[in-house]
Amino acid sequence: MLRLGPFNWHELSLGRALRVALGVAVPLVVGAMTHHLDDGAFAALGALPAGFASFEGRARTRVAAVVAASTGMAVSTFVGGVLAGSAPWLLVPVVALWGYATGLSVCLGLWLSVAILQWAVALLIAVGIPQSPSQAALRAGLVLAGGLFQGVLVTASWTVQRGAAERAALAESYRSLSAYASGLAAGSTEPPPPADFSATAVVADPNPLLSDTTRAICLNLLEQAERIRASLAALGAHTAADPSGAVRTFAVRTSEVLDVAAEVMSTRSAVPATRLRELNAALAGQAAAARTSGWHWVAEALLGQLRAVDAIVGRMRTTGSGTGHAGPDEAPERPVPGPGVEWTALTLRANLTPAGETGRHAVRLAVVAGLAELMVHMTGLFQGRWVVLTIFLVLKPDFASTLSRSVHRALGTAAGAGLGAAAAMLARPQDAGLIVGATVAVAAAYALFSVNYLLFSVSLTVFIVIVLDILGLSAESTATARLANTAIGAALAIIAYWAWPTWEGLTAQQKFARLLTSQSAYLTYLLSRLGRPGTTDQVRLRALQSAARRARTDADASTARLAAEPIHPPLTPAVARTLVAVVMRLAHAELSLHLLVLQQAASRRAAATGAADRDEEWRGCAASAQLEALAAALGDTLDKLAEALVTLKAPSGLPPLRRLEASLRDRSLPDGSRLLPITDSIVDATNTLSDVLRREFA
């Protein structure tokens, strides 16, 4: 509970901190110059949460987050100021309503939930300064202006180094592939990490000022990265069975190629571009030497993909980041548009029930925030709004985050309150000193936001104490009150979670069930496309792959949360780790199968004549029916294992997978030398999952 870390110093972002700190400092400076520093302080308070909202999203979604946060904050400022001045008891239901909306918003994704959280922040800050409707409307306008100013700064940042963020994200993605290939060379047999490439979100929401040609290049490089990941996973399946070490040597050279490709993307230099072609040529020689081996097909696939990367980064190196349009052959495939109003409404409706994790969190936050507001009114607690605000900030859907945030917030406020009071006293009576102190504090808060929540809380408290001093609320009194009230709010948040918890151990089975059903859908579709490449729907295949990858990421996160909570058998942290490890083996084999399907499709396109006859030949072979039977049995088994996870009962009535897979070996199967090792791994991993669940749920 007293753990102060982790300290993620690699997340320190000085450039981003300076941008958003400028959005907070300018209103203060303008207010001082016009002799209305208090108005400037209100605009700064509007810019502060909007700045945090601007951390989310990439380009258009980042501006959308700022606009959503600013608009809601303006409304909240008006409501809070008017009710505090005319009908303070109405704040109890209003706070509960804001709490429910804030809690429910976590189902909408990070950028929207962060934006909506700022509404509660604005509401509770405004409560401390009761006003008439006309005064509150003016303050709300200032908050809106301060928030939208952050949006202007975000938009202005698009004009600086256009394409730099996209190139950096793509380079990071290719370096991760290089690191994975290097791991294969060292003897690792693990599948690639399930998380999306860092470039996925960036390329899906690129800088609007990029040319269509540059966007097309980025999309093509991201697509190649996905294909290379599948090829590397297939290569990894051969490392252990290669006593000569040729596979590992090939993996070393591949790692070098990917690393140099990443350097070209980030620097656009001609020197590494020349080196990239040299390494590709050397790699081709190694692949030629392995032509009689069992892994040559993987090597040929990788070579083709790396040659494509070489050609694409060559175009990137010679293409500017202007606003021109792509030619007819380079028109980019537009990313799938983000969720719309209909999706938002359906998602909210699906999460209204308190039986689910999101619905329960929304009710829990609404109840404890409303009760805290009622307690403040009944006791007349000085600066009691900080109790309620702390609850909004630290009460999260999971226990570990709630506990750590509560402790860090309390300790950070204790340190920050003293530092803020000292800074305010030293700066008085000069406005310039107060502005400089506030700017330094808020810049530090923004820079440390992703590094450590404790350090962030210290800096943020210093800023808030100074700004409230500007508004006429004594730094000494507000610092002491905030210290005590933050501790009360943190304690109430922890008590609320313990009183009505959402233990991961009681809900994780749903996530692990989705893990297996997503693997089932992805695997059975891959097996159904073997020998029928002409019928492969690439969009559907990529969607199934993405769903399976997201489910693995969710299961990994669930496993980490289980380890931080009290144990709830039978799905203990040890069982969860075992399930994740076995599914990693299954995912590895699926990626090899994915590559085989893609290669069949490429071969069919390259030799269009007679392709239909070959498809018919596959369908007519005796092994085709056996493969279809195995695919159906695998899907049935994984679905029954998912059901076992939901019911927490041992699975029964499972098909004889090993016998079905063995029957394939007695048949003449096209591509059998490549397919049979993959199906062997898939069946073994699935049978292992069955054994684990039988043992643990018996």
N, C-alpha and C positions, 0 to 999 in steps of 0.2 A: 504493500500500500504506500510505502514511503519511497518507492522507486521514482527517481527524478527523470530518467531517460525514457526513450532513447534520444540521442542528439544527432539528428540527420544533417550534418554540416554540408553534405553535398547538395542539399536542397536550398541552401542559402542563395537568395536571388536579389542581388543589389540593384540590378537594372530595373526589374519590375517594381522593387520597393521605391526607387526614386520616382518612377512614373506616377504611381498612385499617391505617394506622399506629396508630390507637386499638386495633385488635385485637391488635397486637403489644405495645403499651405496657402495656395492662391486666394481662396475666399477669406482667410484670416488677414492676409496682406491688404486685400481690397477693402475689407471692413475697417482696418486701421487707417488707411489712407483717406477714407470717406467719413471718418469719425463715427462709424457705426460698427465697432468691433464685435458687439454682441450679435448683430445680424450676421456678420462674417462667421462667428462661432457656430451659429445654427446651420449655415451652409456647409461649414466644415464637418459638422456632425452628420449631415446628409451625405457628404462625400466619403466619410470614413467607412460606413458599411458597404456603400456602393463599390468602394475600392476592393473590398474583400470579394464581392460578387464578381468583379472583373478578373479575378484569378481563375474563374471557371470558364469552361468552353474554350474555343480556339480563336475564331475570327467573328463571324456573324453571331454565333451563340454567345460569345463573350459580351458583345454589345447588347444582345437580347437579355442577358442576365442583369446587366447594369440598368437597363430600362425597366425591367420587371421589379428590381429591388427599389429603384428610385421612386417609381410610381406608387408602389405599396407603402413605402416609407412616408411619402408625402401625405397619403390618406391617413396613415397611422398617427402621424404627428398632429394632424388636425383633430382626429378623434380623441387622442390622449389629452391634448391641451384643453379642449372644450369640456370633456367629461370631468377632468380634474378640477376645473373651475366652477362647474354648474351642477354636476350630478355624480360625485365621486363614487357612490355605491354602485352605479352602473358599470364601473370598471371591472367588477368581479365577473359578470357574465362575458364582458368583452374580452378580458384576459383569457378566460376559459375558451372562448371561440377562437381567438388568435392561437392559443395553444393547440387546439385540435387541428387547425389548418397547418400549423408548423409541423406537427407530428405526422400528419397524413402526407405531407409533401415529400417525405423521404422516398416514397414509391415512384416519384417522377424523375429521379435521377439527381446527380450531384448539383448541377448548376442551378436547376430550379429550386431545389430544397435550400441551398445556400441563399438564394435571392429572397425566398419567402421568410427565412429566419430573420433577415434584416428588418422585416416589417415589425416583428415583436420588439426588436431592439429600439426602433424609432418610437414605438408606442410607449415604452416604459421610460425612455429618456424624456419624452414630452410630458409625461405624468408629473414629473418633478417641477414643472413650470406651468401652473394653471393660467389659462388665458381666456379672453373673450373670443367669440367666433371670428371677429375681424382680425384680431391679433394672431389667432391660431392659423387663419388662412394665410396671412403673411409669412408666418414661420414655415408653414407647409410648402409655400412657394419657394422659399429659400432652400429648404431641404431638397426639393425637387431639382432646383438649379444646381446645387452642389453635387447631387448624384449624377445628373446628366452631364456635368462637366467631366466627370470621370469617363463617361462614354465618349465624349469628344476626344479625350486623350487617347483612348483605345483606338479610335478611328484614325487619329493622326499617326499612331505608331505603325499603321499599315504602310505608310509611305517610306518608312525607314528600312533599308535592307530588304526589299521585297524578295521573297523566296528563301530568305536565310533560315527561317523557322522550318520550312518544309525540307530544305536540304539537310539541315542539322538532324531532324527527326529521322529521315531516311538513312543518313549515315549511321545514326545510333542503332537503327534496326539492323543494318547490314553488319555492324560490329557485333551485335548479339548473335547473328548467324555465324560470324567468324569464331566467336568464343565457343559456340556449340560444336563447330567442326573441330576446333582445337581440343575440346573435351573428348570427342570421338577418337582423335589421334592418341590421346593419353589412355585410352582403354575404356572410357565410359560407354555404357549401353543404354543410358536414360533417354527417353523421348524429349523433344524440345519442350520448353516451358509452355503452359497452356495460354498464357496471357497474350493479348493482341500486341502486335508491334506498336512501338511508340508512335510510328508514323501513321497508323491507321486513323486515329482521331484527327490528326493534323491535316492529312490529305482529304479526309471527308469534309472538312470545314476549312478550306484554304484561304489565304489572303485574297480578298475580292479583287485586288489590283493585279494579280498575276495574269499573265497572258494565257490563252487557251492552250498554246503549245506547251508551256511550262507545266500546266496542270496535267496535260496528257502524259508528259514524261514522268511526273511524280506518280500518277496512277499506274503506269506501266511498270515502274520500278517496284512499287508496292506489290503488284501482282506477281512479279518475278520472285520477290522475297517469299511470298507464300508458297510458290512452287519449289523454291530451293529448300525451304524448311521441310517439305514432304520428302524431297530427294535425300536430304541429309539423314532424316529418320530412317529411310530405307537403307542407306549406306551403313548406319549404325548397327543394323541387324546382322551385318556380315563381319563386323570387326572381330567378334569372339571366335568365329569359325575360320579365320584366315591366319594360319601359322606363319606364313611368309612375311606378314607385316605390310603387304602391298596396300591393303585397304587403309591402314593407318597413315602410310606415307601419302596416299591420295588425299586423305582428310587434312593432313598438314598443308599440302599445296592448296587445297580448296580454301582453307582458313586464310592463307596468305592472299589469295585472289580476292576474297570478300573484304579483307581488311584494306587492301589497296583501293577497291571499288568504293568503300566508305570514305577514304581519303579524297578521292576524286569528287565525290558528291559534296563534301564539306568545303573543299578548297577550289574546285574547278581548275586545278593545275594541270599543265600538259605533262609534267614529269611523271606523276603517278599514273597518268593515262597510258603513257608508253610502257611503263612497268606492268600495267594490267594486261596488255596484249602479250607481253613476253611470258607472263605467268600462265596465261590461257594456253599458249602454244606448248609450254612444257607439260601442262596438265593433259593436253590432248595426246602427247607422246606416252604418258603413263596409262591413259585409258586404252590406247592401242595395244600396249603390252599386255593388258588384262583381258583381251578380247575373248580368250578361251575360258575365263573364270566364270563363276556363278554370279558375280556382282557387276559384270561389264555393262549390263543394261542400266544399272543405276548410274554408273560412271558416264555413260553416253547421255543420259538425261541431264545430269548436272552440267556436263560440258555445254550442251545446247542452251541451257538456262544462263550459264555464265557468259557465253558468247553474246547472248541477247542483252545482258546487263552491260557488257562492254560497249555494244552499239548504242544503247540508250544513254549511258552516261557521256558518251561522246557527243550526243546531241545536246545533253544538258550543259556540257562545257562550252558549247558554241552558241547556246541560246540565251538571250537576255531575259530579264524579268519584266519586260514591258507589258503593254496592255493590248497587244495585237491578237489576232485570231489564228487558230490552228487551220492548217490546210485540210482538205477533205480526207486525207489518209491519216491524219493525226488527231481528229476530233476526239476529245476525251470522253470516256464513259462517265457521265455525271454520277457523283455519289448519291446513294439513296437519301432522299430528303429526311430531315429530322421529324420527330413526332409532332403531329398536328393537334388541333383542338379535339378531334374525335378520339384520338389515341389517349389524350390526357383525361378526357371524361371517362372513357372505358376503364382506364387504369385506376382512377380514383374510386369509381364505383366498385371495382373488384376488391379494393382494399378497405372498404368501409366496415366490414365485419370485425368486431374485436377479437374474434377467434384467431385471426391472422396476426403475424408479427407487427406489420405496419399499423393495422387498426388498433391493436392493443396499445402500441406506443402512443398513438394519437390520443386515445382516451386517457391513458396514464398521464400524459403531459398536460392535457386540458384540466384534469381533476386536480393534480397537485399544484399547478400554476393558479387555478381559480381559488383553491383553498388557501394558498399562500397570500394571495391578494386580499382575501377575506380576513385573514389573520392580521395583516398590516393595518386594515381599516379598524378592526376591533381593538387593537392594542395601541394604535397611533404611533407605531414604530417609526422613528425618524429615518428618512431616506430609505424607507422600506421597499421601494421599488427595486433596489439592488438584490433583494432576496428573490423576487420573481424573475428578474433578468438572469440571475445566476442559474436558476432552474432551467430556463429556456436554453442556456448555452451549454450546460453540462449533462442534462438528462438525454441519453441516447438510447436507441433501440436495444443495444447489447450491454451486458453487465460490465465487461472489462473497460469499455470506453467511458461509461458513466463513472466508474470508480476512479480511473486515472485522471479524467478531466476534472472531477470534483476536487481531488487532492491538489492537482496542479493549479487550478483556478484559485483555490483558497490560499495556497502558499504564494502564488504570483501576485495576488491582490495585496497580501500582507506586505510584501517587499515593495510593490509598486506604489502603494498608498503613501508609505513613508518617503520614498524618493520623489513622488509627485508633489507632496506637500513641501518638501525641502526646496524643490526646483521653483515652485510658485513663490515661496517666500523670498528666495534669492532674486527672482526676476522682478518683483514688484518694486516700484509702481510703473516700470517701463513696459509699454505694450510690446515693444520689439523683443524684449527678453522673453516674455510669455510666448510670443509667436515662434521664436527660435527653439525654445524648449519643447513646445508642442510638436514642431516639425521634426526635430531629432527623434522624439519619442515615437511618433507615428511611423517614421521611416524604419526605425528599429523593429517596431511591431510587424510591419509588412514584411521586412526581410527575414524575420525569425518565425513567421507564421507556419511554415512547413518544416522548420528545423526542430522545434520543441515547444510544446504548448505552455510549459511553465515559463520559459523565457519570453514567449509572446505575451502571456498574461501580465508579466511585470511591466513590459513596455507599454502595453495598451492601457493599463491602469494609470501610469504616469501621464499619458496623454489625456485621458478622461478627467483626471483631477485638475490638470492645468486648464482645460477648456471650461470646466464648470466654474473654476475660479474667475475666468474671464466673464462668465455669465452672472457673476455676483454671488456664487455659492462658495463660501469660505473653504479653501483647500484643506485647512486643518480639520474642520468639522466633517466635511464630506469624506476625507480620507479615513477618519476613525469610523464613521458610520458605514462606509463601504466595506471596510475590513470585517466588521462584525456581521453585517448583513450578507456578505458573500459566504462566510462560514456557515451561516444559518441556511442559506439557499443550497449550498453544496450538501449539507447534511440531509435536508429534506429530499433532495434528488435521490440520494442513496437509499433513504428510508422508503421512498416511493417505489423504487425498483425492487427492493427486497419484499415489499408488501404485495406487489403484483408483478412478479418477474416474467420474463420471456427467456427461460433458460434454453440455450442452444441445444443442450442434450435432449430436450423434449420436442424440439422442432427440426433438428438436423436431419432426421430420417427423410423428410420431404426433399431436402436438397440432394441427399445421396440417391434417393429414388429418381429424381430428375437427371442426375448424373448417368444412371444406368439406362434410362429410357432414351436419353439423347444419344448415348453410344449405340443403342439398339437401332435407332432410326438411321443414323449415319452409316453404320456397318452394313445393315441389310440393303440400303440403297446402293452402296458400293458393290456389294456382291451381285446385286441384280443387274448392274451395268456391265459386268465382265463379259466380254465377247459381243457386246451390243453397244459399242462406242457411239454409234450414230444416234442412239436414243438418249444419250446422257444430257440432262438439263444442267448446264454449268452453274446457272444462278441458284437452282435448288441445291446442288451439291455444295456450293460455297456456304449457303445458308445453314445446311445441316452441319457442316464442319464448324461454322462459327458457334452454333448452338451447343455443340458438344464441347467446344473449347470453353465457352462461358460457364457451362455446367462444371467443368473441371476446376475453373478458377473459383467458383462459388464453394465447391467442396473443399478446396484448399483453405479458403477463408473460414469456413465453418469449422474445420479441424483446428485451426489456430484459436478460434473462440472457445471451442470445447476445452482446450488445454488451460484456459484462463478462468474457468467456471467450476463450481462443484460438480463432481462426477454423477451422471445419471445413467446407470446401466439400462439396457445392454449396449447402447451405442456410446461406448467410452472413447476417450481420446486415442487409446491404443488401437481399438477396432477401426476408428476413422482413419488413422494413419495407414493401417494395413490395407483398407479398401482403396485409398488414394494411390498407394504404391502399386497395387495390382492393376488398377485402371490405367495407370501410366504405361504398363506393359501392353495393355490392350490398345491404348491410343497409339503407341509406337507401331504396332502391327497395322493399325488402320491407316496410318500415314503411308506406309509402304504400299498398301492396297490402293490408296488414293493415287499414288504415283503410277501404279500399273494401269489404272483406268485412264488416267490422263495420257499415258504413252500410247495406249491402244487408240484413243481418239485422235492423237496426232498422227499416228501411222495411217489411220483411215483417211484423214484429210490429205496426207501426202500421196496416197495411192488410191484415188477415188474410183478408178476402174476396178471392178471386181470386188469392191468393198462389201456390197450387198450380198454377193455370193459367199464371202467369208463369214458374214454375220449369220447367214443361213446354215453354213457348215457348222458353226458353233452351236446353234440351236438344235441341230440334228444329231450332234454327238451324244453318246450315252452318258458322258460325264456331266453334261449340262443339267440333266434332271437331278443328278446327285448333288450338284452344287446348289441348285435351287432348294433342295430338301435341307441341306446344311444351313443355308441362309435363313430359311424359315425357322429351323430349330434354334439357331443362335438368337434370332429376334424373340422367339417365344421364351427362351431361357432368361435372357436379360430382362424381359418384361416381368417374368415371375419373380426374379430376384429383386426387382424394384418394388413389387407388391409386398415381398417379404420384409423389405426395409420399412415400408409404411406401417405394416401390421406388427412388426417386430416379432414375427414368427418364422420358424425355420422353413425354408422353401421345400416343396415336395413336387413330385410328378414331373421332373425335368427330363427333357429328351436326351437320348444317348449320343451326345455330341462326338465323343471320340470314335465311336463305331461309324457314325456317318462320315466323319472326316477321313477315316481309314479307307472307306470304300472309294474315295476319290483316287487313292493311290493305285487302285486296281484298274483304273480306266485310262484311256489315252486322252489326255487333257491338253488342249492348246495352252501354251504358256505355263505348262505344269511346273517346269523347273523354277519358275519365279513365284508361282502362286502357292504351291504346296508348303514351302517353309512359312509363308505368311499365315495360311489357314491353321497350320500346326500351332503357331504362337497364339492365335486368336482363341482357339479351342482350349488350350492350356490355361490362358488367363481367365477365360469364362468359367472353366471348371474350378479354378482356384477361388474365384469369387463365391461359387456355390459352396465349396468346402468351408470357407470362412464363415459364411452366414449360417450354415448348418451347425457349426461348432459353437458360435457365439449366441445364437438364438434358440438353441435346443432347450 
